[in-house]
Amino acid sequence: MAADLEHFFYVQEALQFISSGKAQATPEQIDSLEEALRTLQSKVQI
């Protein structure tokens, strides 16, 4: 559970870097990160 929560924050941070323009990603990578975020969100119940 703690690992899932930590992973959730890493994925969320990656998406924030992309949306702020500090990092670049392909649409497929963004979709993959968003899917991972949804999956982790359901696991950690945030």
N, CA and C atoms as an extended XYZ file, in Angstrom:
138
Properties=species:S:1:pos:R:3:atomname:S:1:resname:S:1:resid:I:1 pbc="F F F"
N         0.826       -1.201        0.000 N   MET     1
C         0.000        0.000        0.000 CA  MET     1
C         0.868        1.261        0.000 C   MET     1
N         1.881        1.296        0.866 N   ALA     2
C         2.757        2.468        0.916 CA  ALA     2
C         3.489        2.647       -0.411 C   ALA     2
N         3.892        1.526       -1.011 N   ALA     3
C         4.570        1.601       -2.310 CA  ALA     3
C         3.615        2.131       -3.377 C   ALA     3
N         2.350        1.708       -3.327 N   ASP     4
C         1.360        2.211       -4.283 CA  ASP     4
C         1.168        3.713       -4.113 C   ASP     4
N         1.124        4.166       -2.883 N   LEU     5
C         0.937        5.591       -2.615 CA  LEU     5
C         2.135        6.386       -3.128 C   LEU     5
N         3.329        5.868       -2.883 N   GLU     6
C         4.542        6.538       -3.362 CA  GLU     6
C         4.548        6.586       -4.890 C   GLU     6
N         4.178        5.483       -5.526 N   HIS     7
C         4.119        5.414       -6.987 CA  HIS     7
C         3.092        6.412       -7.517 C   HIS     7
N         1.944        6.520       -6.837 N   PHE     8
C         0.900        7.470       -7.221 CA  PHE     8
C         1.466        8.889       -7.293 C   PHE     8
N         2.221        9.276       -6.263 N   PHE     9
C         2.766       10.633       -6.235 CA  PHE     9
C         3.827       10.849       -7.313 C   PHE     9
N         4.627        9.812       -7.612 N   TYR    10
C         5.611        9.923       -8.694 CA  TYR    10
C         4.927       10.105      -10.042 C   TYR    10
N         3.881        9.333      -10.293 N   VAL    11
C         3.157        9.442      -11.565 CA  VAL    11
C         2.485       10.808      -11.663 C   VAL    11
N         1.886       11.248      -10.567 N   GLN    12
C         1.230       12.556      -10.538 CA  GLN    12
C         2.247       13.672      -10.814 C   GLN    12
N         3.417       13.562      -10.210 N   GLU    13
C         4.465       14.559      -10.413 CA  GLU    13
C         4.934       14.570      -11.867 C   GLU    13
N         5.068       13.398      -12.461 N   ALA    14
C         5.477       13.315      -13.870 CA  ALA    14
C         4.465       14.032      -14.760 C   ALA    14
N         3.189       13.809      -14.501 N   LEU    15
C         2.150       14.476      -15.295 CA  LEU    15
C         2.180       15.989      -15.088 C   LEU    15
N         2.494       16.437      -13.879 N   GLN    16
C         2.589       17.877      -13.618 CA  GLN    16
C         3.762       18.494      -14.381 C   GLN    16
N         4.897       17.783      -14.428 N   PHE    17
C         6.042       18.270      -15.196 CA  PHE    17
C         5.682       18.399      -16.671 C   PHE    17
N         4.956       17.423      -17.191 N   ILE    18
C         4.557       17.447      -18.599 CA  ILE    18
C         3.596       18.608      -18.852 C   ILE    18
N         2.595       18.767      -17.990 N   SER    19
C         1.599       19.814      -18.220 CA  SER    19
C         2.188       21.211      -18.050 C   SER    19
N         3.234       21.340      -17.233 N   SER    20
C         3.854       22.650      -17.030 CA  SER    20
C         4.898       22.966      -18.099 C   SER    20
N         5.183       21.994      -18.968 N   GLY    21
C         6.157       22.212      -20.025 CA  GLY    21
C         7.588       21.917      -19.619 C   GLY    21
N         7.803       21.449      -18.401 N   LYS    22
C         9.158       21.137      -17.930 CA  LYS    22
C         9.657       19.807      -18.482 C   LYS    22
N         8.738       18.986      -18.980 N   ALA    23
C         9.106       17.694      -19.566 CA  ALA    23
C         8.229       17.466      -20.789 C   ALA    23
N         8.726       16.674      -21.710 N   GLN    24
C         7.961       16.361      -22.911 CA  GLN    24
C         7.625       14.876      -22.925 C   GLN    24
N         6.481       14.568      -23.497 N   ALA    25
C         6.060       13.171      -23.611 CA  ALA    25
C         5.163       13.040      -24.833 C   ALA    25
N         5.127       11.847      -25.390 N   THR    26
C         4.227       11.586      -26.516 CA  THR    26
C         2.810       11.417      -25.965 C   THR    26
N         1.807       11.583      -26.811 N   PRO    27
C         0.428       11.356      -26.347 CA  PRO    27
C         0.244        9.954      -25.752 C   PRO    27
N         0.934        8.967      -26.334 N   GLU    28
C         0.827        7.598      -25.817 CA  GLU    28
C         1.403        7.501      -24.404 C   GLU    28
N         2.522        8.183      -24.172 N   GLN    29
C         3.126        8.171      -22.835 CA  GLN    29
C         2.206        8.858      -21.828 C   GLN    29
N         1.596        9.950      -22.248 N   ILE    30
C         0.675       10.664      -21.361 CA  ILE    30
C        -0.527        9.782      -21.037 C   ILE    30
N        -1.076        9.116      -22.051 N   ASP    31
C        -2.205        8.205      -21.821 CA  ASP    31
C        -1.821        7.105      -20.837 C   ASP    31
N        -0.618        6.571      -21.006 N   SER    32
C        -0.137        5.505      -20.129 CA  SER    32
C         0.000        6.002      -18.691 C   SER    32
N         0.543        7.199      -18.520 N   LEU    33
C         0.681        7.775      -17.177 CA  LEU    33
C        -0.690        8.034      -16.548 C   LEU    33
N        -1.625        8.550      -17.352 N   GLU    34
C        -2.966        8.822      -16.824 CA  GLU    34
C        -3.667        7.535      -16.413 C   GLU    34
N        -3.489        6.478      -17.201 N   GLU    35
C        -4.078        5.179      -16.859 CA  GLU    35
C        -3.460        4.642      -15.571 C   GLU    35
N        -2.138        4.769      -15.445 N   ALA    36
C        -1.456        4.329      -14.220 CA  ALA    36
C        -1.974        5.116      -13.021 C   ALA    36
N        -2.187        6.410      -13.208 N   LEU    37
C        -2.690        7.246      -12.119 CA  LEU    37
C        -4.076        6.781      -11.678 C   LEU    37
N        -4.955        6.495      -12.648 N   ARG    38
C        -6.305        6.014      -12.306 CA  ARG    38
C        -6.236        4.682      -11.565 C   ARG    38
N        -5.389        3.775      -12.038 N   THR    39
C        -5.247        2.465      -11.400 CA  THR    39
C        -4.744        2.615       -9.966 C   THR    39
N        -3.719        3.434       -9.800 N   LEU    40
C        -3.154        3.637       -8.460 CA  LEU    40
C        -4.151        4.347       -7.549 C   LEU    40
N        -4.912        5.279       -8.118 N   GLN    41
C        -5.909        6.007       -7.333 CA  GLN    41
C        -6.922        5.040       -6.735 C   GLN    41
N        -7.343        4.069       -7.530 N   SER    42
C        -8.320        3.106       -7.013 CA  SER    42
C        -7.694        2.199       -5.958 C   SER    42
N        -6.395        1.931       -6.080 N   LYS    43
C        -5.713        1.090       -5.089 CA  LYS    43
C        -5.526        1.803       -3.757 C   LYS    43
N        -5.172        3.089       -3.812 N   VAL    44
C        -4.876        3.813       -2.569 CA  VAL    44
C        -6.079        4.584       -2.037 C   VAL    44
N        -7.166        4.619       -2.813 N   GLN    45
C        -8.424        5.248       -2.376 CA  GLN    45
C        -8.234        6.702       -1.942 C   GLN    45
N        -7.647        7.490       -2.829 N   ILE    46
C        -7.446        8.918       -2.516 CA  ILE    46
C        -8.672        9.692       -2.964 C   ILE    46
